[in-house]
Amino acid sequence: MLTVATDIEVLARFGRALADPIRCRLLLALREAPAYPSELADTLGISRTRLSNHLACLRDCGLVVTTPDGRRTRYELADERLGHALDDLRSAVVAVESDRACGEADEKGCC
């Protein structure tokens, strides 16, 4: 059964999805058009096994959905507004120090 996530849950799920460059590339590819796993693996230049793990994460985060198409399964963004959100994030100006990704990267082991 599908449920609606709270604002904080939505942001946390989006953050988890964007934490990996391959998942970012997947979301951007699906922003352009729905696609089949074989097409996505070829586009991204990764194995289907690796792709499957990332697609599972995006499904678990609620950002992509599947549509059966005969014996194949097509993936697409769960909501077209996610594409607009990705566009907004890509156009946002982020202030970073030139020698590291974030101010606490050394302490927290992030970025």
LODRENBA-257006 format. One line per field, with one value per atom (N, C-alpha, C): x, y, z; atom name; residue in three letters. Coordinates in steps of 0.2 Angstrom, whole numbers, plus 5000, padded with zeros to 4 digits. Layout:
xx X	...
yy Y	...
zz Z	...
a CA	...
r ALA	...
END
This chain:
xx 5004	5000	5004	5003	5007	5004	5009	5007	5011	5009	5012	5017	5023	5028	5027	5030	5030	5035	5035	5040	5047	5049	5055	5057	5053	5054	5056	5052	5053	5060	5062	5069	5074	5073	5078	5079	5073	5074	5077	5075	5078	5086	5088	5095	5099	5096	5099	5100	5095	5095	5101	5101	5106	5113	5114	5120	5125	5123	5127	5127	5133	5133	5129	5129	5126	5118	5116	5109	5107	5111	5110	5109	5114	5114	5107	5105	5099	5093	5093	5087	5087	5093	5093	5091	5093	5091	5083	5081	5073	5069	5073	5070	5068	5073	5072	5066	5066	5061	5061	5055	5055	5060	5063	5067	5067	5070	5071	5078	5079	5085	5091	5090	5095	5097	5093	5094	5098	5096	5099	5106	5107	5114	5119	5116	5120	5122	5117	5118	5123	5122	5127	5133	5134	5140	5142	5136	5137	5134	5136	5133	5126	5122	5115	5114	5118	5118	5119	5124	5125	5119	5116	5111	5105	5104	5098	5098	5104	5105	5103	5105	5103	5096	5093	5086	5082	5084	5080	5080	5086	5087	5082	5082	5077	5070	5068	5061	5060	5064	5063	5063	5066	5066	5059	5056	5049	5050	5056	5057	5056	5056	5054	5049	5046	5041	5042	5039	5040	5033	5033	5027	5029	5025	5026	5024	5028	5027	5028	5024	5025	5029	5035	5040	5045	5045	5049	5046	5051	5048	5051	5047	5050	5050	5055	5056	5054	5051	5050	5050	5051	5050	5043	5043	5036	5032	5034	5030	5034	5031	5034	5037	5035	5037	5044	5046	5053	5058	5056	5060	5061	5056	5057	5061	5061	5065	5072	5074	5080	5083	5079	5081	5083	5078	5080	5086	5087	5093	5100	5099	5105	5106	5101	5102	5104	5103	5105	5112	5114	5121	5123	5128	5131	5138	5139	5145	5149	5155	5159	5167	5170	5178	5181	5186	5189	5193	5195	5199	5196	5189	5185	5178	5174	5167	5162	5164	5160	5164	5162	5166	5167	5163	5164	5166	5169	5170	5176	5181	5186	5183	5179	5177	5172	5167	5162	5163	5168	5170	5164	5162	5157	5160	5156	5158	5164
yy 4994	5000	5006	5011	5017	5022	5025	5031	5037	5043	5049	5051	5052	5054	5061	5062	5069	5073	5080	5084	5082	5080	5079	5072	5067	5061	5062	5066	5067	5070	5075	5078	5073	5069	5064	5058	5056	5051	5054	5061	5064	5065	5066	5067	5060	5055	5048	5047	5048	5046	5051	5057	5061	5060	5056	5055	5051	5048	5044	5047	5048	5051	5046	5040	5036	5037	5037	5038	5045	5050	5057	5056	5053	5052	5048	5043	5039	5044	5048	5053	5057	5060	5065	5061	5055	5051	5050	5048	5047	5054	5059	5066	5067	5065	5066	5062	5055	5051	5044	5041	5034	5029	5024	5020	5013	5008	5001	5000	4996	4995	4994	4990	4989	4995	5000	5006	5010	5010	5014	5012	5005	5003	5005	5004	5006	5014	5018	5025	5027	5024	5026	5022	5017	5013	5009	5006	5002	4995	4990	4984	4984	4979	4979	4977	4973	4971	4978	4982	4988	4993	4993	4997	4995	4988	4986	4988	4988	4990	4997	5001	5009	5010	5006	5007	5005	5000	4997	5003	5006	5012	5017	5019	5024	5022	5016	5014	5014	5012	5012	5019	5024	5031	5034	5030	5033	5038	5038	5043	5040	5034	5031	5025	5024	5019	5014	5008	5004	5003	5002	5000	4994	4989	4983	4984	4981	4982	4976	4971	4964	4961	4958	4955	4960	4966	4971	4975	4979	4984	4991	4996	5002	5006	5010	5015	5022	5026	5033	5036	5043	5047	5046	5045	5044	5050	5056	5062	5067	5070	5074	5080	5082	5087	5086	5080	5078	5080	5080	5083	5090	5094	5101	5102	5098	5099	5098	5093	5092	5098	5101	5107	5112	5113	5118	5117	5111	5109	5111	5109	5110	5117	5121	5128	5132	5129	5133	5134	5140	5141	5139	5135	5132	5135	5137	5140	5135	5133	5128	5131	5128	5130	5126	5129	5126	5120	5119	5113	5107	5108	5102	5103	5098	5098	5101	5100	5104	5105	5110	5112	5107	5102	5097	5090	5090	5084	5080	5083	5079	5076	5080	5077	5072	5073	5068	5063	5063	5059	5059	5065	5065	5069	5069	5073	5070
zz 5000	5000	5000	4996	4995	5000	5004	5008	5006	5009	5007	5013	5011	5015	5018	5024	5027	5023	5024	5021	5023	5029	5031	5028	5028	5024	5017	5014	5007	5005	5009	5009	5010	5015	5017	5012	5009	5003	4997	4996	4990	4991	4997	4999	4998	5000	5000	4993	4988	4981	4978	4980	4977	4979	4985	4988	4983	4978	4974	4967	4964	4957	4952	4952	4948	4948	4954	4955	4953	4953	4950	4943	4940	4933	4930	4934	4933	4933	4938	4939	4933	4931	4926	4919	4918	4912	4912	4918	4918	4918	4919	4919	4911	4907	4900	4897	4899	4897	4900	4901	4904	4900	4903	4900	4903	4899	4901	4904	4909	4912	4907	4902	4897	4894	4892	4889	4894	4900	4906	4907	4907	4908	4903	4896	4891	4891	4892	4893	4898	4904	4909	4909	4905	4905	4911	4914	4920	4919	4923	4922	4924	4922	4924	4931	4934	4941	4945	4943	4947	4946	4940	4939	4943	4943	4947	4954	4957	4964	4965	4960	4961	4959	4955	4953	4959	4963	4969	4974	4975	4980	4978	4972	4969	4970	4969	4970	4978	4982	4989	4992	4989	4990	4988	4984	4981	4975	4972	4967	4960	4959	4953	4954	4948	4948	4942	4942	4936	4933	4927	4923	4919	4920	4916	4908	4904	4897	4893	4893	4891	4896	4893	4897	4900	4898	4901	4906	4909	4914	4913	4912	4911	4917	4918	4924	4922	4927	4926	4932	4932	4938	4941	4948	4951	4950	4949	4949	4944	4939	4935	4938	4944	4948	4950	4951	4952	4947	4941	4936	4936	4938	4940	4946	4951	4957	4955	4951	4949	4945	4940	4937	4942	4947	4951	4955	4957	4961	4957	4950	4946	4945	4945	4944	4950	4956	4962	4963	4966	4967	4973	4974	4980	4981	4987	4989	4992	4989	4992	4992	4997	4997	4992	4989	4983	4985	4991	4993	4996	4997	4999	4998	4998	4996	5001	5008	5013	5019	5023	5029	5034	5034	5039	5036	5030	5027	5030	5033	5036	5043	5047	5053	5052	5048	5047	5041	5038	5032	5027	5026	5020	5014	5009	5003	5000
a N	CA	C	N	CA	C	N	CA	C	N	CA	C	N	CA	C	N	CA	C	N	CA	C	N	CA	C	N	CA	C	N	CA	C	N	CA	C	N	CA	C	N	CA	C	N	CA	C	N	CA	C	N	CA	C	N	CA	C	N	CA	C	N	CA	C	N	CA	C	N	CA	C	N	CA	C	N	CA	C	N	CA	C	N	CA	C	N	CA	C	N	CA	C	N	CA	C	N	CA	C	N	CA	C	N	CA	C	N	CA	C	N	CA	C	N	CA	C	N	CA	C	N	CA	C	N	CA	C	N	CA	C	N	CA	C	N	CA	C	N	CA	C	N	CA	C	N	CA	C	N	CA	C	N	CA	C	N	CA	C	N	CA	C	N	CA	C	N	CA	C	N	CA	C	N	CA	C	N	CA	C	N	CA	C	N	CA	C	N	CA	C	N	CA	C	N	CA	C	N	CA	C	N	CA	C	N	CA	C	N	CA	C	N	CA	C	N	CA	C	N	CA	C	N	CA	C	N	CA	C	N	CA	C	N	CA	C	N	CA	C	N	CA	C	N	CA	C	N	CA	C	N	CA	C	N	CA	C	N	CA	C	N	CA	C	N	CA	C	N	CA	C	N	CA	C	N	CA	C	N	CA	C	N	CA	C	N	CA	C	N	CA	C	N	CA	C	N	CA	C	N	CA	C	N	CA	C	N	CA	C	N	CA	C	N	CA	C	N	CA	C	N	CA	C	N	CA	C	N	CA	C	N	CA	C	N	CA	C	N	CA	C	N	CA	C	N	CA	C	N	CA	C	N	CA	C	N	CA	C	N	CA	C	N	CA	C	N	CA	C	N	CA	C	N	CA	C	N	CA	C	N	CA	C	N	CA	C
r MET	MET	MET	LEU	LEU	LEU	THR	THR	THR	VAL	VAL	VAL	ALA	ALA	ALA	THR	THR	THR	ASP	ASP	ASP	ILE	ILE	ILE	GLU	GLU	GLU	VAL	VAL	VAL	LEU	LEU	LEU	ALA	ALA	ALA	ARG	ARG	ARG	PHE	PHE	PHE	GLY	GLY	GLY	ARG	ARG	ARG	ALA	ALA	ALA	LEU	LEU	LEU	ALA	ALA	ALA	ASP	ASP	ASP	PRO	PRO	PRO	ILE	ILE	ILE	ARG	ARG	ARG	CYS	CYS	CYS	ARG	ARG	ARG	LEU	LEU	LEU	LEU	LEU	LEU	LEU	LEU	LEU	ALA	ALA	ALA	LEU	LEU	LEU	ARG	ARG	ARG	GLU	GLU	GLU	ALA	ALA	ALA	PRO	PRO	PRO	ALA	ALA	ALA	TYR	TYR	TYR	PRO	PRO	PRO	SER	SER	SER	GLU	GLU	GLU	LEU	LEU	LEU	ALA	ALA	ALA	ASP	ASP	ASP	THR	THR	THR	LEU	LEU	LEU	GLY	GLY	GLY	ILE	ILE	ILE	SER	SER	SER	ARG	ARG	ARG	THR	THR	THR	ARG	ARG	ARG	LEU	LEU	LEU	SER	SER	SER	ASN	ASN	ASN	HIS	HIS	HIS	LEU	LEU	LEU	ALA	ALA	ALA	CYS	CYS	CYS	LEU	LEU	LEU	ARG	ARG	ARG	ASP	ASP	ASP	CYS	CYS	CYS	GLY	GLY	GLY	LEU	LEU	LEU	VAL	VAL	VAL	VAL	VAL	VAL	THR	THR	THR	THR	THR	THR	PRO	PRO	PRO	ASP	ASP	ASP	GLY	GLY	GLY	ARG	ARG	ARG	ARG	ARG	ARG	THR	THR	THR	ARG	ARG	ARG	TYR	TYR	TYR	GLU	GLU	GLU	LEU	LEU	LEU	ALA	ALA	ALA	ASP	ASP	ASP	GLU	GLU	GLU	ARG	ARG	ARG	LEU	LEU	LEU	GLY	GLY	GLY	HIS	HIS	HIS	ALA	ALA	ALA	LEU	LEU	LEU	ASP	ASP	ASP	ASP	ASP	ASP	LEU	LEU	LEU	ARG	ARG	ARG	SER	SER	SER	ALA	ALA	ALA	VAL	VAL	VAL	VAL	VAL	VAL	ALA	ALA	ALA	VAL	VAL	VAL	GLU	GLU	GLU	SER	SER	SER	ASP	ASP	ASP	ARG	ARG	ARG	ALA	ALA	ALA	CYS	CYS	CYS	GLY	GLY	GLY	GLU	GLU	GLU	ALA	ALA	ALA	ASP	ASP	ASP	GLU	GLU	GLU	LYS	LYS	LYS	GLY	GLY	GLY	CYS	CYS	CYS	CYS	CYS	CYS
END
